[in-house]
Amino acid sequence: MIRVLYVYMTLPIGGAEELMLTVAKNIDRSKYEPVICCIGALGKIGEEIRALGIDIVSWGHTTRGFDLAACLSLYRLIREKHIDLVHSHLYHAGLYSRIAAWYAGVPAITTEHNVYAKFKLKRRIYNWLLSWKTARIVAVSDLVRDYVIQRDWVSPQKVTTIRNGLDLSKWANAPSRQEARERLSIPPKAFVLGSIGRLETQKGHRFLIDAVARLRGEIPELKAFIVGDGTLRDSLAERIRRRGAQDAIFLTGARRDLSDFIHAFDIFVLPSRWEGLPIAALEAMASRLPVIATPVGGVVELIEEGKNGLLVPPKDVDALVNAIRKLYDNEPLRTALATGGHETVQEKFSADAMLAGLDALYQEVLFLSHPR
């Protein structure tokens, strides 16, 4: 039995965190015993993982600057739990866990989920230095892989692409559109746009707000639900108020009844300014929902224009308005894109494919660390 320590800062509701839940539920327990660590707070998804009976620890560290205590705590955990392999996600967890694994003599893997608009020299230097002691870096898309290699001066041989995958079984008993709308008190005749993601600059929600505000007069039954929470909640609420669109655009906060929302939507919109490989878009496509997105990061590996979705330039409200109008006026196109999206996820982005990639990587890394 191989003991794998998965490290996050915290496990709130989010795409990278949803992946951990998928791995926890579906990893081959005849080969792997997962141990999960939240350096900070446990988070909502962390609570769901704990409810599965999986070994998960949370320390409540609040990191400011470099947190030596987090490194020491991880080092002790690796030794106490007899960990064979460490797999971290996102920057700070990757920083502390790779240092701890290095000192414990255990191979480390870290996953890069995103490309970033801001250049941070300190992070670039840390990532470059730690790459020498990192067994592999996982990128969730080929574009993320290229970004990591160029940004952090990492050897291409160190970086491998394993695309995000969905547990398709969780969508097997999906509610009907009518049932979902009844549960969410959404009018049955409304034309509903939806977006799911953290309320941060990256996700570009302000462009969706502006597009909906412009289309309200043209599509009187238009409604938009933005599902998620984050630091921009107050400013987005103020933007909605300034546009006079409080009766059409709704900020729901973070929710776990995402299946109801997705099945209540007519169109899913992801107006991101940058991305890795967005889980929310995968979930929408798996649910046969037509998607409008921006061609950033791994989105271009997911959506083919006119076949399984529509692509609009980031920050371009005019293009977003035209795409929404195009789908509103063309129900057969909505159906065709929804079917194409569903087929794409089934063929290329299943949890089984992701877990097979992780299994092969773990076996390779462990063999190279302890060759027989």
N, C-alpha and C positions, 0 to 999 in steps of 0.2 A: 504494500500500500504506500503510495507516494503522498506525502503531506505537503500541500501547496498553501502558502500564506498569501492571501489577497489583501492588499493594503489600499485604503482610501483615507482621505482626510475625514469625510463624513459621507453618509448615504441618504441624502434627502431625495425628493422626487426629481428625477432628471434622466437624460438619455444614457450617460455613461454609467450611472447607478443602476438603471434598469437592466443593463447588460450583466451586472453582477448578480442580480436576481435570477436572470435567465441561466447563467452558469451554475449558480447554486442549486437550482431546481433540476438541471439536466445533465450535469457532468457525470461521467461514468464512475459510480461509487464503488465498483469492483476494482478500480485502478487508482482512484484519487480520493483523498480525504481533505476536503477544503476547510481551512481555518481563515476567518475573516477578521480584519482589524480596522477599526475606525480610530484614527489618531485623535480626532475631535469628537463631536457629538455623534450619537448613533444614527439619527435621522429616520424618516418614515420608512424608507425601503430597508434600512438596517433592522428595524423592528419586524418587518415582514420576514426577513431572512431568519432572524432569531426564532420566530414562530414556527419555522420549518424544522427546528431542532438542530440547526447547524451551529458549530462552535464559532461564536462571534464575540469579540471583546471591544470595548470602547473606553477610552481614557479621558476624554473631555479636554485634551490639550487645546489651548488657544494660541496658535503660533503667531508671533510677531518677529519678523526678521528670521534669522536662522535658529532653529529650536534643537539644541543639543539633547535636551531631555527626551524629545521624540525619538532621536536616534538610539539613545541608550535603552529606552523602553522597548523599542523594536528588536534590538540586539538580544535583550533578555528573553523576549517572547520567542524569538527564533530558536534559542537554545533550550528553553523550557519545553516547547512543543515539539522539539526534534523535527524542525521543518527541513524539507528537502529542496524546496524551490520557492522563491519569493516572486510574486507577480503584482506589481503596483499599477495604479491608474491615476493620471493627472499629475501636475507638476510637483506640488509639495510632497505628496505621498511618494512619488518617484524619487525625489531628492533624499528624503530621510531613510526610506527602506533600502535604497541601493547602497548607501553608506553602511547601514547596519548589516546587510547581507554580506558585503565585502569583508567586514571585520569578523563575521561569523563563519566565513568560508563557505557560504551557500550561494549557488548561482541565482542571479536576479534578472527578471524580465520587467520591462515597463511598457505601458501602452500609451501612445499619443493619440488623442481623440480629435485634435483640432489644428487648424492653422490660425495664426493670430495677426491682427492688424498692427499691433504695437510692437516695436523692437525693444527688447530688454537685454542689454549686453550681459548683465550679471547672470541671468538664467542661461544665456547661450554658453557662457564660459563653464558654468556648473554642469550643464548637460554634456558639453564636450569632454570635460575631465572625467565625469562618471561613465561616459560611454566606453572608456577603456576597461572598466570593471563590470560592464553590463553584458550579460550573455547575449541577449537580443532585445531590440526595440521593435514593438509591434505598432504598425500604423493601420488605422481603420480604413484607409483608402490609398490608392496609388499616389494621389496628389499630396496627401499628408506625408507619405513616405518620401517623396521628392523634397517636400518642404523641410522635413527633419534633416535629411542629408545635407541640404544647402545651408540651412540656418545654423546647425550645430556642428558642422564639419565632421559628420559621422561617416565612417566607412559604409558604403552601400551594402557590404556583406553582413553588416550588423542589423540591418533594418528589413523586416519582412511585413508584407501586407496580409492581414486577416480581417476581412470585412465584417462589420456588425451583422448579427443575425437575430431573427425574431423567433420566439417560441410560438409557432403558428397554431398550436393546439389551444392557446388561450382565446383565440378568435373563433373557435368552432361553434360555440353557443352564443353567438352575437345577437343582440336585440334587433328587432325590426326598426325601421325608421320611425314608425308610429309609436312603438313602445319607448324608444329612446327619447323622443320629443315629449311624450306624456310625462316621463319621469323627470325631465328637466324643465317642464312647463314652457316649452317652446311652441308657438303657434304652428299648427299643422301646415298652413299654406305659406309660411315664411320661406324666403330663399336665404339659406344660412351659409355664411363663410366661417371657417374656423381656423385657428392657429394655436399650436401647443408649443410652449417653450419658455425658458426663463426670461423674465422681463429685464433684459440687458441690451446694451447697444448692439451686440452681435446679431440679435434676432430681427432687428429692423422693423419692429412693430409699428413705429410711428408712420411708416410709409403705407402700411395697411390701413391705419386709422385715416390718413389723408385720402386714400383711394375710396374707402367706404363713405366718407363724408361727401365726396364729390358725386357718388353714384346714388345717394339716397333719394334724390328727387326723381331720378330716372327709373329706379327700381324701388317703389314705395315699400314693398314687403321685405326689403333687404335687412338682414341682421348679421352681426359679426360677434363671435365669442373668442376671446383671447384667454387661453387657459395656461396658467402659470403664475409665478411670483418672482420678485426680484427687486433690485434697487431702483428701477425706473417706474415702479407702480404709481407713485404719486404724480410724477411728471406726465406719464401717459394718461392718467385720469384727467389731469388738467388740460391736456391736449384735446381729449374727447369733449370736455366741457366747452373749450374755446371754439371747437367746430360745431357746437350745438347738436352733438350726435349721441347724447346720453340715452336716447330711446332706441338706438340702433347698434351701439357698440358696448360690449359688456366685458369687464375684467373679472374673471371668475375666481382668481387666486389658484393656488396649487390644488389639484384634485387627483384622486385615485380612480374615480369612475370614468376613466378616459374612454372606455369602450362606448358608453352612452353618448358622450359628446361626439366622438368620431362618427357614430352611426346616425347621429342627428344632423350632421353637416351635409351640405350639398357640394361644397368645394373646400379643399384644404389648401391653405396659403402659407408658404414659408418664405417670407421676404428677407432672408438673412443677408448680412453683409459679408460674413465669412462662415465657414462650416468645416466639419470633418466628414462624417457620414451620418446624417441626422436620423435618429431613431424615430422621431415623431413622423417624419415623412414615410419611413418604412411602414409604420403602423397604419397610417392612412391608406397607403397603397395596398397593404394586406387586406384592408377592409373594403376594397373596391370603391375607393373615394378618389375622384379626379384631383390632381395636385397641380398647383401653380407654385413654382419655386424660382430661385435665382441660381444661375450657373456658377456657384462658388464651391471650392473644395471638392469633396467627394460627391456632391450633388450631380455633377456631370457624369459620374460613373453609374449613377442610379437612374437618372431621367434622360430619356431620349425625346427630344422635341417632337411633339405631334403624335408620338407613338404611345407613351405611357405618362405623359404630363406636358405642361407648358412651361417654358423658361422665359423669364423677363430679366433685364439687367438690374443689378442691385441699385437701390436708391432712386429708381425711376418710377415715379407715381403714375405718369401718363401711360407707360407700358403696362403697369399693373392694372390700371383702370380698363385698358383695352382687353387684357386677357380675361378679366372677370366678366366684362360685357360679352366677350366672345363665347364663353362657356354658358352664361345665362341664356343667350339666344339660341344655343345649339345643344339640345339634350342628347341627340345621337353621338355628338363628339364627347360629351361628358361620359356617356356609357362606354365608348370605345377606349378612352384614356383610363377609365377605372378598370376595365378588363385587362388592358395592357399592363397597368401597374401591379395588379394582383398576380399576374403570370410572372412578372419580373422578380417579385419578392419570393415567390415559391421556388423559382428556378435557381436564384443566385444568393439570396439573403436569408436563408433559414438558419435556425439555431443549430441544426445538425451540421451544416457546412461550417459554421463558425467553430463549433466544438471539435470537429474533425481536424481543423487547422490548428487549434490549441493543443490537441492531443499530440499531433505530429511534432509541433514545436517543443513541447515539454519533453518528449522522448529524445529528441535530438539534443537538446540542451543538457539533459541529465546524462546522456551517453558521453557527450564531449567532456562533461565535468568529472565523470567517473567511468572511463572506458574499461571494459572487461578484458 
